[in-house]
Amino acid sequence: MNKFFATRKRPILFSVVFLIIGFILAFSYRTLGKEAKQEQISSAALVAEEAYREDLIEQQERNRELSDEIGIKQEEIQAYERSFLTQEEDHAHLVEEAKDLRLLLGVVPAKGQGIRVTLMDADYDPIVQNPNDYIVHESHIFKVMNELKIAGAQGISINGQRIKENSYIKCTGPVIMIDGKTFPAPFVIEAVGEMDILHESLHLKGGVIDRLLLDNIVVTTEQIKNLHLSAVGEEASM
């Protein structure tokens, strides 16, 4: 009887053993499969990460190259802007010089504040005194004109006659000739410019006015806020 039961228990035991072994194998296979799969995923992730890193390095290098190119272009633009500003300043300077030259030559009217200087012969007795010592000469007029030019006068006229750079002025007795035209005393010299500066330059101690007074010339000055000097050739039509 015992032998019979022992014989029947063996197949059951073997079945249990095989079942356990199968379970272990299946579990091991599944575990190994997961680990292999995880290794594959990790390997693929590493490959992808390496590819991303290489792309990032390449993009960073390209960005540096573009940044360098932008820096060079910006320097070129700044150089062009500086050159343009210089040319613009030179152009503006040339325009101002041309304007000053036109005013100096008298080819355009001169307008603005300025000064009026009147020179008159002094009273004298022709019997006992030399009349030449009491009348206005061209030298007196030139002294006033030169001082006004130094002080920045932009335009000058005498008795309404616009003075050019090469104007001819000659004293003939009690009258003066300016570019072939005759003008009697008093001689009114008008100049457009900063009236305070023009006035002060003439009234410096020991300056033009003091020297004219020593030469017995009657001098009066007047500051004008709105002065107009005609251009050369326009005087006759005024």
Secondary structure as GFF3:
##gff-version 3
##sequence-region A 1 238
A	DSSP	alpha_helix	2	105	.	.	.	ID=ss1
A	DSSP	beta_strand	110	120	.	.	.	ID=ss2
A	DSSP	three_ten_helix	131	133	.	.	.	ID=ss3
A	DSSP	alpha_helix	138	150	.	.	.	ID=ss4
A	DSSP	beta_strand	155	158	.	.	.	ID=ss5
A	DSSP	beta_strand	161	162	.	.	.	ID=ss6
A	DSSP	beta_strand	169	172	.	.	.	ID=ss7
A	DSSP	beta_strand	175	178	.	.	.	ID=ss8
A	DSSP	beta_strand	181	184	.	.	.	ID=ss9
A	DSSP	beta_strand	187	192	.	.	.	ID=ss10
A	DSSP	alpha_helix	195	202	.	.	.	ID=ss11
A	DSSP	alpha_helix	208	214	.	.	.	ID=ss12
A	DSSP	beta_strand	218	229	.	.	.	ID=ss13
A	DSSP	three_ten_helix	235	237	.	.	.	ID=ss14
###
